[in-house]
Amino acid sequence: MKRKLHLIATACLLACGLGTASAQSTRIQLQVVGADDAQLWTGELSDVKWATFAQRSLTLTGQDMTSVLYQTELPNVKRLVFYNPTAGIGDVTADGGDLRLVVNGDLVSLDGWQPGTPARATIYSVSGQAVYLDAAWDGSAINVARLPQGIYILKVNNNSYKFRKS
């Protein structure tokens, strides 16, 4: 338990102490994840002035130094996650003609695609890893429910489209 507390405290101190200046411009998010992988709290790191670990509890204090943004007992915390929701990815543009990307829940499709016209469809993660491949895609909607939240690139033949999985 002491090792877990030490690791969480070190990560939080580094992120809060070193990352506060850059967090203001890049909107770094802090997420507190519970023992059952449930999201306990999420907020902008720049809103957190202090993260305090005392008497087996975690307290996140706001920039005004008086408001408590979140408080829980340490055994309830599995991990702290720091992430950038924009990931620095700009728009992906290509000459797609009259095609338009449509994201409807967990389904991704191209409006304007001629049904039955075969194409190669690949979805890439921001790290460049292919997470979906259909060498004979027929234009039907692609179910992305199994993909984790994040930003992806759909490439159909030589056209690329950026989308966010929420």
C-alpha positions in Angstrom: 0.0 0.0 0.0 2.9 2.4 0.8 4.5 1.7 -2.5 1.2 2.4 -4.4 0.7 5.6 -2.4 4.3 6.7 -3.2 3.9 6.0 -6.9 0.5 7.9 -7.1 1.9 10.8 -5.1 5.1 11.0 -7.3 3.1 10.9 -10.5 0.6 13.5 -9.3 3.4 15.8 -8.0 5.3 15.6 -11.3 2.2 16.3 -13.3 0.9 19.1 -11.1 4.3 20.7 -10.4 5.9 20.4 -13.8 2.9 20.2 -16.0 0.8 23.1 -14.8 2.2 25.8 -17.1 1.9 23.7 -20.2 -1.5 22.3 -19.1 -3.0 25.7 -19.4 -2.3 25.9 -23.2 -2.8 22.2 -24.1 -5.8 21.4 -21.8 -4.3 18.3 -20.2 -7.0 16.2 -18.5 -6.6 14.4 -15.2 -8.7 11.3 -14.6 -9.1 9.4 -11.3 -9.8 5.7 -12.1 -11.4 3.5 -9.4 -10.5 0.0 -8.4 -13.2 -1.4 -10.7 -11.9 0.7 -13.6 -14.8 3.1 -13.2 -14.1 6.8 -13.9 -14.4 8.5 -10.5 -13.5 12.0 -11.5 -12.2 13.9 -14.6 -11.2 17.5 -15.0 -8.6 19.8 -16.5 -5.2 19.6 -14.8 -4.9 23.4 -14.9 -7.9 23.6 -12.5 -6.0 21.6 -9.9 -3.8 23.6 -7.6 -2.9 20.8 -5.2 -3.2 17.0 -5.0 -2.9 16.0 -1.3 -2.3 12.5 -0.1 -3.0 12.4 3.7 -4.6 10.0 6.1 -5.2 7.4 3.4 -7.1 9.9 1.2 -6.6 11.8 -2.0 -7.8 15.4 -2.2 -7.7 17.6 -5.3 -7.9 21.3 -4.4 -8.9 24.0 -6.9 -6.9 27.0 -8.0 -8.6 29.2 -5.5 -6.8 27.0 -2.8 -10.1 26.5 -0.9 -12.5 24.5 -3.0 -12.2 20.7 -3.0 -12.6 19.4 -6.5 -12.6 15.8 -5.5 -11.9 13.7 -2.5 -11.8 9.9 -1.9 -10.0 7.2 0.1 -6.8 5.9 -1.5 -8.0 2.2 -1.6 -10.7 3.4 -4.0 -8.1 4.7 -6.5 -6.5 2.3 -9.0 -4.7 4.9 -11.0 -4.4 8.5 -12.1 -4.4 9.1 -15.9 -3.1 12.3 -17.5 -4.1 12.8 -21.2 -4.5 15.4 -23.9 -7.9 15.0 -25.5 -6.9 16.9 -28.6 -3.7 14.8 -29.0 -2.3 17.5 -31.2 -3.8 16.0 -34.3 -4.9 18.6 -36.9 -7.5 18.0 -39.5 -6.7 15.3 -42.1 -7.6 16.5 -45.5 -7.6 14.7 -48.8 -9.3 15.1 -52.1 -12.3 13.0 -51.3 -14.6 14.6 -53.9 -18.2 14.7 -52.6 -17.4 12.2 -49.7 -18.1 13.2 -46.2 -17.3 11.2 -43.0 -20.3 10.4 -40.8 -19.9 9.2 -37.2 -23.2 8.0 -35.7 -22.5 6.5 -32.3 -20.3 3.5 -32.8 -20.8 3.5 -36.6 -18.5 5.2 -39.1 -19.4 5.6 -42.7 -18.8 7.8 -45.8 -21.7 9.8 -47.1 -21.6 9.9 -50.9 -19.9 6.5 -51.3 -21.4 4.5 -54.1 -22.8 1.3 -52.4 -21.3 -1.9 -53.7 -18.1 -0.1 -55.0 -15.3 -2.2 -53.4 -12.4 -0.3 -51.7 -9.7 -0.9 -49.2 -10.7 0.6 -45.8 -8.2 0.9 -42.9 -8.6 2.6 -39.6 -5.3 3.8 -37.9 -4.8 4.8 -34.3 -2.8 8.0 -33.6 0.3 5.8 -33.1 0.0 4.6 -36.7 -1.2 1.1 -35.8 -3.8 -0.4 -38.1 -6.7 -1.3 -35.9 -9.2 -2.2 -38.6 -8.7 -3.5 -42.1 -11.2 -4.5 -44.8 -9.6 -5.2 -48.2 -13.0 -5.4 -49.9 -15.0 -2.8 -48.1 -18.4 -2.3 -49.8 -19.3 1.1 -48.3 -21.3 -0.2 -45.4 -21.0 1.4 -41.9 -18.0 0.2 -39.9 -18.7 -0.7 -36.3 -15.9 0.8 -34.0 -17.5 -0.2 -30.7 -14.5 -2.3 -29.8 -12.0 0.6 -30.2 -11.1 2.6 -27.1 -11.8 6.3 -27.0 -9.4 8.3 -29.0 -8.7 9.9 -32.4 -8.5 7.7 -35.5 -7.8 8.1 -39.2 -10.0 6.2 -41.7 -8.3 5.7 -44.9 -10.4 4.5 -47.9 -8.2 3.9 -51.0 -6.3 7.2 -51.2 -8.6 9.4 -49.1 -8.2 10.0 -45.4 -10.6 11.2 -42.7 -10.0 12.0 -39.1 -12.7 11.0 -36.5 -13.0 10.9 -32.7 -14.3 7.8 -30.9 -16.0 9.0 -27.7 
